[in-house]
């Protein structure tokens, strides 16, 4: 998967610096037909220090990257149909982000000229991603929901999971 979804030779997009690079990878993987299998017995830990409540305590440069990456990720990965189906929620959230930048976090306004200045490169990445899209928009739209999304594992994965559980016992 890592090699298959790399864009311009990169797994993690070098235009991203802190924030959303993992979501960018996940979105790209979904577009290119890769699936994620939920393993309820697996454990992972992510020490998260940045929460919306302590955003103001972070260096302004870090917050700017969060804003920048939100828009880079969408420009690169969203399909027109998914955007159309989610227009109001996406636009409302974007207006909220822009308003917060204008009112409270003016140092994050630098994100917008950065995105615009890098648009040619971002569009080139988008073209490559979209040319390699292996799933339809209906599938992608199913991941954009206000309720959790889960789908049954394909039969071959379910059989492998059953064998794995049996082997552990």
Secondary structure, 3 states (H helix, E strand, C coil): CHHHHCECCECCCCCCCCCCHHHHHHHHHHHCCCCCCCCCCCCCCCCCCCCHHHHHHCCHHHHHHHHHHHHHHHHHHCCHHHHHHCHHHHHHHHHHHHHHHHHCCHHHHHHHHHHHHCHHHHHHHHHHHHHCCCCCHHHHHCCCCCCCCCCCCCHHHHHHHHHHHHHHC
